[in-house]
Amino acid sequence: MPELERLAIRHAPALLHFEQVNRAYFARFVPDRGDDYFAEFTDRLVGLLTEQETGQCHFHVLVDDDGTVLGRFNLVDVADGSAVLGYRVAERATGRGLAREGVHRVCALARRSTGCTGWSPRPRWRIRPRWRCSGGRASCRSRRSCSAASPPSGTSSTSPDHVGQAARAGVP
């Protein structure tokens, strides 16, 4: 079973490979990150890790037994017991429930890290997707399975189950 790990500099080669191999696949659903993203990958990663140390975001990778990155799961804009959830899963890893499992694990980590013991109508930790689920998509089921809070009104989802909002919003 793949392991969800907090993003660290040791993941750089596998994460870069994940992004390169899936670049065209992700670009079918969200805007391409462009060549500069890949040329400046290490600098960007160091910046993310520095930001992660502030506690305002938490980046995770889903790593297979052989060290291959199968997905990214991020909590950003962490404040006042809430965060925005985003994720991306590799094309070769779709259809295996990894998005749902990764979202579930990130939500569990969020609950533990804040001391929240469960969900209530007024949870101490809310996951705020950036768009409304529009019926039946696995991504919607993934977020619902960890009791994600309703997103802001007036937003809608056009992304498939394996490319979460962080990629759409430009969150690396």
One Martini backbone bead per residue (centre of mass of N, CA, C, O) as a GRO file, in nm:
protein
  172
    1MET     BB    1   0.096   0.036   0.024
    2PRO     BB    2   0.084   0.347   0.000
    3GLU     BB    3   0.249   0.638   0.123
    4LEU     BB    4   0.203   0.911   0.329
    5GLU     BB    5   0.410   1.202   0.286
    6ARG     BB    6   0.592   1.446   0.381
    7LEU     BB    7   0.731   1.687   0.228
    8ALA     BB    8   1.063   1.658   0.088
    9ILE     BB    9   1.369   1.683  -0.056
   10ARG     BB   10   1.386   1.370  -0.121
   11HIS     BB   11   1.138   1.397  -0.343
   12ALA     BB   12   1.234   1.554  -0.593
   13PRO     BB   13   1.286   1.343  -0.821
   14ALA     BB   14   1.003   1.203  -0.808
   15LEU     BB   15   0.832   1.460  -0.843
   16LEU     BB   16   0.941   1.550  -1.112
   17HIS     BB   17   0.862   1.296  -1.262
   18PHE     BB   18   0.560   1.313  -1.211
   19GLU     BB   19   0.522   1.588  -1.360
   20GLN     BB   20   0.641   1.506  -1.635
   21VAL     BB   21   0.474   1.248  -1.703
   22ASN     BB   22   0.185   1.421  -1.636
   23ARG     BB   23   0.162   1.684  -1.795
   24ALA     BB   24  -0.036   1.621  -2.029
   25TYR     BB   25  -0.257   1.507  -1.856
   26PHE     BB   26  -0.314   1.759  -1.680
   27ALA     BB   27  -0.354   1.959  -1.932
   28ARG     BB   28  -0.644   1.846  -2.001
   29PHE     BB   29  -0.769   2.000  -1.718
   30VAL     BB   30  -0.530   2.203  -1.676
   31PRO     BB   31  -0.314   2.429  -1.674
   32ASP     BB   32  -0.014   2.462  -1.769
   33ARG     BB   33   0.296   2.532  -1.607
   34GLY     BB   34   0.536   2.522  -1.774
   35ASP     BB   35   0.876   2.537  -1.823
   36ASP     BB   36   0.964   2.697  -1.568
   37TYR     BB   37   0.876   2.496  -1.354
   38PHE     BB   38   1.100   2.284  -1.435
   39ALA     BB   39   1.355   2.470  -1.431
   40GLU     BB   40   1.257   2.567  -1.112
   41PHE     BB   41   1.191   2.329  -0.919
   42THR     BB   42   1.384   2.338  -0.674
   43ASP     BB   43   1.322   2.626  -0.583
   44ARG     BB   44   1.020   2.578  -0.540
   45LEU     BB   45   1.046   2.354  -0.331
   46VAL     BB   46   1.197   2.516  -0.120
   47GLY     BB   47   0.968   2.721  -0.085
   48LEU     BB   48   0.756   2.519   0.015
   49LEU     BB   49   0.913   2.417   0.262
   50THR     BB   50   0.926   2.690   0.398
   51GLU     BB   51   0.620   2.732   0.415
   52GLN     BB   52   0.558   2.474   0.578
   53GLU     BB   53   0.708   2.571   0.843
   54THR     BB   54   0.473   2.783   0.917
   55GLY     BB   55   0.177   2.616   0.888
   56GLN     BB   56   0.005   2.721   0.620
   57CYS     BB   57   0.109   2.438   0.506
   58HIS     BB   58   0.055   2.097   0.360
   59PHE     BB   59   0.266   1.861   0.211
   60HIS     BB   60   0.202   1.566   0.004
   61VAL     BB   61   0.297   1.225  -0.071
   62LEU     BB   62   0.235   0.943  -0.272
   63VAL     BB   63   0.417   0.641  -0.206
   64ASP     BB   64   0.557   0.387  -0.335
   65ASP     BB   65   0.758   0.117  -0.273
   66ASP     BB   66   0.972   0.237  -0.507
   67GLY     BB   67   0.932   0.577  -0.480
   68THR     BB   68   0.691   0.653  -0.634
   69VAL     BB   69   0.493   0.907  -0.735
   70LEU     BB   70   0.123   0.916  -0.727
   71GLY     BB   71   0.082   1.185  -0.541
   72ARG     BB   72  -0.087   1.488  -0.434
   73PHE     BB   73  -0.140   1.646  -0.100
   74ASN     BB   74  -0.301   1.953  -0.002
   75LEU     BB   75  -0.270   2.210   0.249
   76VAL     BB   76  -0.407   2.534   0.239
   77ASP     BB   77  -0.475   2.804   0.412
   78VAL     BB   78  -0.402   2.777   0.714
   79ALA     BB   79  -0.675   2.863   0.939
   80ASP     BB   80  -0.883   2.847   1.194
   81GLY     BB   81  -0.930   2.526   1.140
   82SER     BB   82  -0.856   2.554   0.825
   83ALA     BB   83  -0.862   2.436   0.472
   84VAL     BB   84  -0.724   2.371   0.155
   85LEU     BB   85  -0.786   2.124  -0.083
   86GLY     BB   86  -0.539   1.933  -0.278
   87TYR     BB   87  -0.498   1.727  -0.588
   88ARG     BB   88  -0.291   1.463  -0.748
   89VAL     BB   89  -0.298   1.197  -0.994
   90ALA     BB   90  -0.171   0.964  -1.163
   91GLU     BB   91  -0.261   0.809  -1.440
   92ARG     BB   92  -0.165   0.511  -1.355
   93ALA     BB   93  -0.345   0.550  -1.063
   94THR     BB   94  -0.613   0.533  -1.161
   95GLY     BB   95  -0.892   0.350  -1.032
   96ARG     BB   96  -0.780   0.273  -0.707
   97GLY     BB   97  -0.854   0.492  -0.471
   98LEU     BB   98  -0.623   0.710  -0.408
   99ALA     BB   99  -0.772   0.971  -0.372
  100ARG     BB  100  -0.950   0.888  -0.138
  101GLU     BB  101  -0.722   0.793   0.049
  102GLY     BB  102  -0.558   1.055   0.055
  103VAL     BB  103  -0.780   1.236   0.165
  104HIS     BB  104  -0.831   1.077   0.421
  105ARG     BB  105  -0.544   1.104   0.538
  106VAL     BB  106  -0.527   1.412   0.545
  107CYS     BB  107  -0.770   1.451   0.730
  108ALA     BB  108  -0.654   1.288   0.967
  109LEU     BB  109  -0.407   1.467   1.009
  110ALA     BB  110  -0.562   1.724   1.068
  111ARG     BB  111  -0.705   1.626   1.318
  112ARG     BB  112  -0.451   1.553   1.483
  113SER     BB  113  -0.293   1.833   1.462
  114THR     BB  114  -0.553   1.983   1.622
  115GLY     BB  115  -0.717   1.774   1.821
  116CYS     BB  116  -0.936   1.658   1.663
  117THR     BB  117  -1.185   1.394   1.720
  118GLY     BB  118  -1.403   1.517   1.516
  119TRP     BB  119  -1.714   1.569   1.380
  120SER     BB  120  -1.918   1.860   1.337
  121PRO     BB  121  -2.111   2.126   1.267
  122ARG     BB  122  -1.845   2.266   1.429
  123PRO     BB  123  -1.556   2.236   1.332
  124ARG     BB  124  -1.215   2.281   1.389
  125TRP     BB  125  -1.180   2.124   1.105
  126ARG     BB  126  -1.178   2.243   0.774
  127ILE     BB  127  -1.246   2.152   0.442
  128ARG     BB  128  -1.194   2.369   0.150
  129PRO     BB  129  -1.314   2.361  -0.129
  130ARG     BB  130  -1.321   2.560  -0.438
  131TRP     BB  131  -1.568   2.373  -0.524
  132ARG     BB  132  -1.844   2.232  -0.648
  133CYS     BB  133  -1.999   1.951  -0.658
  134SER     BB  134  -2.138   1.781  -0.970
  135GLY     BB  135  -2.190   1.483  -0.951
  136GLY     BB  136  -2.038   1.158  -0.903
  137ARG     BB  137  -1.758   1.220  -0.852
  138ALA     BB  138  -1.477   1.105  -0.706
  139SER     BB  139  -1.388   1.372  -0.581
  140CYS     BB  140  -1.642   1.415  -0.419
  141ARG     BB  141  -1.626   1.155  -0.259
  142SER     BB  142  -1.354   1.210  -0.132
  143ARG     BB  143  -1.437   1.464   0.028
  144ARG     BB  144  -1.685   1.342   0.174
  145SER     BB  145  -1.527   1.111   0.329
  146CYS     BB  146  -1.398   1.372   0.508
  147SER     BB  147  -1.607   1.599   0.559
  148ALA     BB  148  -1.636   1.826   0.375
  149ALA     BB  149  -1.696   2.132   0.328
  150SER     BB  150  -1.860   2.366   0.188
  151PRO     BB  151  -1.830   2.556  -0.066
  152PRO     BB  152  -1.846   2.817  -0.226
  153SER     BB  153  -2.059   2.992  -0.377
  154GLY     BB  154  -2.046   2.992  -0.736
  155THR     BB  155  -1.911   2.719  -0.775
  156SER     BB  156  -1.739   2.478  -0.997
  157SER     BB  157  -1.691   2.161  -1.145
  158THR     BB  158  -1.447   2.032  -1.414
  159SER     BB  159  -1.295   1.815  -1.280
  160PRO     BB  160  -1.160   1.534  -1.235
  161ASP     BB  161  -1.083   1.293  -0.992
  162HIS     BB  162  -0.740   1.334  -1.035
  163VAL     BB  163  -0.773   1.665  -1.034
  164GLY     BB  164  -0.734   1.892  -0.820
  165GLN     BB  165  -0.757   2.227  -0.720
  166ALA     BB  166  -0.459   2.304  -0.693
  167ALA     BB  167  -0.390   2.296  -0.988
  168ARG     BB  168  -0.601   2.503  -1.079
  169ALA     BB  169  -0.485   2.733  -0.870
  170GLY     BB  170  -0.152   2.694  -0.876
  171VAL     BB  171  -0.073   2.488  -0.673
  172PRO     BB  172   0.222   2.299  -0.632
   0.00000   0.00000   0.00000
